[in-house]
């Protein structure tokens, strides 16, 4: 495959073996600790009974929603490259699915690295530009999720401290969105400040650093105008899809809880993904579902059985989509990782 000319250098270095093993050990320990918390006080007989009595036909529409959600997220990522690049949907979709697969099966959350390496190695886009779209995408998801949380607050009875914290997060989300848009108008000034500040630090004073900052500011610029409104709308639609997925799984268990409980569980588990854990967020996800549903009177055994199936269907759908997308594309996760490890850096 022909590699387009280099337009900068961004290093994505593999971690040192000792540091990698230590990180994995910490992640596994955290996951096991949260899994122990999820299982504490559980009656295994009641847990098994809830799993056995579930109506798994409800999982079919849940899987359909997840596949549609993947397509929507790929479309949004594709739009984040506009107007400079008009990338083919198939390449973007494959890279996205490969990233989810990697996050589910590989340690150290390599999903973002995998999708970046796959896209950059096959399309005429730089690492810096691609990385900026991933950052903006994550910020969009976080900001819109916090908006969902603020809208949810009047319908959920939470302790005063948690309510005030959620309101503060909502204010920060709005301020963050405004700051991202404002920064996009000041690219020249911000780059001048960056040169003045980073020029004193030798290992940061390099063209690739300023190129990455410039691309990040350009990424913020996509949030302006019609394109920005469309991206925000797609982000909100994406969270609606995640909630719909969780709701369909809840129907399999005839969960006696309002929709607001499902939305709250989605918010809590998503924010919980910031906690370091083993691939697939095993343990952390399950415990947080039981915590989120407890204020709504859902028994812990039922909440945990729901969490097991919710996580399992999500895990298998995302992983299966990644395997199929890579197979159709004619590559594999191992080959993508080999591209990364062959030079220990991706230069573009």
Secondary structure, 3 states (H helix, E strand, C coil): CCCCCCCCCECCCCCCHHHHHHHHHHHHHHHHHHHHHHHCCCCHHHHHHHHHHCCCCHHHHHHHHHHHHHHHHHHHHHHCCCCCCCCCHHHHHHHHHHHHHHHHHCHHHCHHHHHHHHHHHHCCCCHHHHHHHHHHHHHHHHHHHHHHHHHHHHHCCCCHHHHHHHHHHHHHHHHHHHHHHHHHHHHHHHHHHHHHHHCCCCCCCCHHHHHHHHHHHHHHHCCCHHHHHHHHHHHHHHHHHHHHHHHHHHHHCCCCCCHHHHHHHHHHHHHHCCCCCCHHHCCHHHHHHHHHHHCCCCCHHHHHHHHHHHHHHHHHHHHHHHHHHHHHHCCCHHHHHHHHHHHCCECC
